[in-house]
Amino acid sequence: MNPLTIRLAGILTLTTMLTGCATTEVRSYLARGADLHSYRTYNWQPIEPTSTGDPRLDNNQFFETRVQAAVDEQLASRGFEKTAAPHFLVHYHASVTQEMQISPGEHGVACEECRPEVYDEGTLLIDIVDARTGLLAWRGWAKGSIDGIVNDQEWMERKIDEAVARIMRELPRGL
């Protein structure tokens, strides 16, 4: 077999192994009758202090600033303008819960060596609210393991940027 083919197969296998447990679920919801195509301007809804479930993130200005900057960047890239008299308001929520996963044995066969894996699962939720009516027009969210992320500022920033980009890709086409 070609050495390049072997090397590429090895990289692909390693990548799959490293990302297999780090899946992030991304979903969205568009309110019935919401017409996001009429929106061109936005601003941030005032943030109400709420507990994320993780004291390392509660009132963490670095986290808050990074989420807002990532959302601003994504909205600007779609042609939205941040103004004092917006068509819609943006709000985000973040939460952290401790989850447990029990992996089945290879190929779904039960194993005697299986152990539960306890991990921190984070959810980042972004809302678009009609500024005139105050009604939710669109909601997007990402959910996945955040083990080790909160303690590593650079890694956390990358993960926030990636999560926000994936969430915003869920916006209806043409926005």
Secondary structure, DSSP 8 states (H G I E B T S, - for coil): --HHHHHHHHHHHHHHHHHHT--EEEEEEE-TT--GGG--EEEE--------S-TTTTT-HHHHHHHHHHHHHHHHHTT-EE-SS-SEEEEEEEEEEEEEEE---GGG---SS--EEEEEEEEEEEEEEETTT--EEEEEEEEEE-TTTTT-HHHHHHHHHHHHHHHHTTS-TT-
